[in-house]
Every structure is written in C-alpha cells, then in structure tokens.
Amino acid sequence: MNPRYRILGPGRAVRDDGREAALGGPRLRALLAVLAAAGGRDVGTGTLVARIWEGVPPGDAEGTAALQALVGRLRKALGRDAVLSAPGGGYRLAATAQDVDLYVFEQLAADGSRALADGDATRAARILDEALGLWHGPVLADLPGRAGDPLVVRAEQRHTQARRDRLAADVALGRARTALAPLTAMAAEHPHDEPLQALRIRALRAAGSGAEALQAYEEVRGLLADRLGADPGPDLRALHVELLAGEQTAERSVLPARLTSFVGRAAELDALGAALRAGRLVTLTGPGGVGKTRLALEGADRAEGPVRVAELASVRRESDVAAAVLTALGARETQLWSAAALDRQSHDPQDRLVEHCGSRRLLLLLDNCEHVVGAVAGLVEVL
C-alpha cells in the first residue's frame, strides 16, 4: 500500500501523475502536514495560521493573505484540485484517511495486533512489517511545536506498540534470540513499560537464559521501586513465579560462537527445521567441507529448547564415544544421592548418559562422527 501523503517523517506528496511533488520551504511543508493530518477533513483558517506560524502568528489580515499565498503554492505543487476550499472558511485535501500514511499505519498496526492476539504470529509479523515500513522519521516532522500535539503523542504510542508486537511475533515464532537485541534496546528506551519488560524477560527465558531472565526481573523491580515507588504489576509478578518454578529444571543451550555471519541456505535451514519437527533423529550427510557443521549449528540455534553439542573429531576409539558425549553434556559428575540409587548406580558411561538424558528434553548435536560411526549409531539408537 502506497499512501499519497506521507507525514511519518519529512513531508512528501505524490501528484496525480505519479510524480513526487516538489515542496520547497518549511511553511509549505507545514501546511501539507496540517492538512494531511486532518485526513480529508476541513481545517479552519485560524487553526492553519496558528499551527504554521506557531509562536509568532501574523495578524488576522496578514495571516489570511499569507495562508492564501501558501495554498496557491501547494496547489501549484500538487495540482489545483488537490487542495479544496472549505465552505465555512479554511481548506482541506481532496483525500481520505487511506491516502495518508499515518492512518494507513494505524489501521495496519491494529490489524497486526489482532492477528497476534488470535495466535497467528506469521500473519501478524507480515502486517506489522508493512506498518512499520511506512515510518520514516518523527510524525509531523515539519510542523512547529509538534512535541505537544495530541496526534503526535498518539502516533508515537502506537508506533511503540507496533514495534513491541512485532518483536512479540518473533518470540512466538521461536526467534527469541533474534528479538533479544532490539528488545533490550527498546526496553532501555521505555523502562517503565511493563508489558515490554515482560516480553524481554520471556524472550530471555525462551532463548535458554533463565538466570538472565531472573536478573532482568530484579532490575525492573528495583527500577519501578526507585523511580515510581511501585511494585511490579500482576503480569510481571506471575512471570516471576514462572521463572522461579522453572529455575531448578532449566537448561541452557551451549553452542560454539560463530565468528562470521551466515548468508543464504535458507531452503536448507527450513528443510532442517521441518525434519527436526517431524522426527527425533536427523542426519546431515555430504562431502567434507560442504558446510554440514555450520548448517547444523545454525539450525540448532533456531530450535526451541536447550541444545548441546558433542564434538567427536578427537575421539579415537569407539569405546570412548559415550564418555565424550557425557562430557559434552557436562554430566561426568552426575550422581544419584538416594541409598537405593547408589546401590544400582552404574559406572558405565552409556548408562550414565541414559540416566542424565532420561528426564530432560534437549537437542543433542553429534558432530564429526564418521570415523566412529558404528558406536555413534548404537548410542543414538539407545538414546
């Protein structure tokens, strides 16, 4: 959707012939901003003069004459029929709200928010991307005294909500790690926005950073107490209870750092994600150096829940495979403390690995296993 009049950022307008109008001078752009913000409604002469010459408006006669001259210039830029005289004095654009980017943005943002509330995060993301794509700077940027304008305040609030909803869609789609950086920046911009802070904490939890999520909650609680003298609201408090309840069983993903960006191979990543959702065992095969490891790591990074990587290139004997995987899981020192359990505890690495994994849900990546493939196949079958 391409609105004809743009006031989300520097004022722009498209003529009937499809060319962008040349809008020279700040007052001409201010006139367009006021008329476009009205969405096709009449704007009185007094209101136009006061808004355009904010702070130092000319007298009545001078103001009317100066406004008429400005309207003449705007008609020349847009086309004579683009600016109409209002019956009671004043002017309006020959346009509707759908011709103005601000109102198109608000409609799309509301549609995206509803889609998110209905559980359709994919549709919400698409609609919100279109909405946010209309925003090219401060709303009514060309208008003097814009900061206190109720329309500006409303638009900025809806812009914040749309950004938050878009990030919530990412979290709902399993892209919590992708959403964390912009969420953290946005939370710093709006430290008292509890729904936004709660979304960031949920994203941390979804990304496998339960301890950081608890720390973030404590930071928000302290900030609210220090600045507002208030406790967190019921939603944040309920989230805190959930975090505490999951603290004992939470697992964090441990993936090696990648030193370069990952470009392309979207089809392979999508196929890998679909295979992981469809079955409990997925094997990547291909010639050496084709990129199996990197593809596996990127796919694992997108997966929900904790991930562990067992690097087996250095394993020389098949009998050492289970012990190497046990070490990668951080479970070499796993102990069962009840007397009955101690009696039956096995020292066999494979038994201990089964014991460690039996009560957990995780994604285990076994890499570089060609040279010990027989032992790996047996271990995978048992697990």
Secondary structure, DSSP 8 states (H G I E B T S, - for coil): ---SEE-BSS-EEB-TTS-B----SHHHHHHHHHHHHTTT--B-HHHHHHHHTTTS---HHHHHHHHHHHHHHHHHHH-GGGEEE-TTSSEEES--GGGBHHHHHHHHHHHHHHHHHTT-HHHHHHHHHHHHTT--SSBTTTSTTGGG-HHHHHHHHHHHHHHHHHHHHHHHTT-HHHHHHHHHHHHHH-TT-HHHHHHHHHHHHHTT-HHHHHHHHHHHHHHHHHHHS----HHHHHHHHHHHHHHTT---------SS---S-HHHHHHHHHHHHH-S------STTSSHHHHHHHHHHHSSS-EEEEE-TT--SGGGHHHHHHHHTT-TT----SHHHHHH----HHHHHHHHHHT---EEEEES-GGGHHHHHHHHHH-
